[in-house]
Amino acid sequence: MHWADGPSSPPSMSGEDISARKERCLRSFVALMAEARPGQPLDIVEVGSWLGESAIMWHGALRDFCAGSGRVICVDPWQPYEGKAGIGQLLDAEQTRQLNARTAFASFQNNIERAGASDTIEVRRGESDDILPALPAGAFDIVYIDGDHSYAQVAKDIVNAKPLVRDGGLICGDDLEVLYNECNLPLAIKWAELGTEYVRDPETGLLFHPGVTLAVWRHFGEVSRWGLTWAMQRHGQSWRKVALA
Ligand SMILES: C[S@@+](CC[C@H](N)C(=O)[O-])C[C@H]1O[C@@H](n2cnc3c(N)ncnc32)[C@H](O)[C@@H]1O
């Protein structure tokens, strides 16, 4: 599979397009790691699992590229969360009702079970601040960051994720709609400091997560990006852009 780093999704992309593009990325990350460590089970941490869409994508990729060997640790408090209502393939009217009735975790479990992913998924219910520091250092091929999208939290998640990744492994995440040099940076900094999660840039008209843009830029500088998904690869003590092929 070949595609180059490129601009984020055009505003016309549907939730389905965005999900399909995300799945291609996650599968490519697993394929890359499986090639680097043939025959080894892969260890993945996911920060923010919500209804299980991306967890099920990881499961499918492990099945297809690692003969199902590996695990995905899903870290999420599963408190009511409606930040992405309408986006993704797993949210319908009934699930929205369930979310409002505070049963997001039950929906996650149900989706994982229906996907046949229960053996791959390990649940760690709680805040990433508490769970990530307790995981073993250097033990993971991929850490995927898609939890709270405020600047402060994305920055903490990146700091806590870095030591977990083994040499050659990846840190990646979702919802990087624009890079630091594609938005009004002073405004983005102001929004990030205010804790604004999602906002429209008046210059470009693009909706974006200033916290993700800022945190990724401050911790890594330039990153690899495909659609809304970003990634960096560990090389010893440094982090480099990722070549996907
Ligand atoms: C954007 S959704 C995740 C979507 C999921 N990765 C997918 O693609 O299907 C964000 C999730 O982050 C979770 N979250 C919010 N704050 C968190 C925190 N401090 N630690 C871990 N998860 C958190 C929310 O409960 C929510 O389920």
The ligand as a Gaussian input file, in Angstrom:
#p B3LYP/6-31G(d) Opt

LIG

0 1
 C      -12.286000      10.192000      20.313000
 S      -12.854000       9.031000      21.471000
 C      -11.926000       7.593000      21.066000
 C      -12.344000       6.999000      19.778000
 C      -11.717000       5.650000      19.477000
 N      -10.268000       5.678000      19.508000
 C      -12.139000       5.189000      18.106000
 O      -11.509000       5.604000      17.115000
 O      -13.105000       4.447000      18.016000
 C      -12.091000       9.613000      22.916000
 C      -12.156000       8.679000      24.109000
 O      -11.189000       9.138000      25.025000
 C      -11.652000       8.846000      26.305000
 N      -10.929000       9.663000      27.270000
 C      -11.192000      10.933000      27.665000
 N      -10.317000      11.312000      28.600000
 C       -9.476000      10.262000      28.791000
 C       -8.363000      10.025000      29.632000
 N       -7.920000      10.977000      30.487000
 N       -7.745000       8.828000      29.586000
 C       -8.166000       7.862000      28.726000
 N       -9.227000       8.035000      27.901000
 C       -9.865000       9.213000      27.935000
 C      -13.135000       9.158000      26.247000
 O      -13.820000       8.483000      27.295000
 C      -13.480000       8.660000      24.859000
 O      -13.977000       7.353000      24.952000

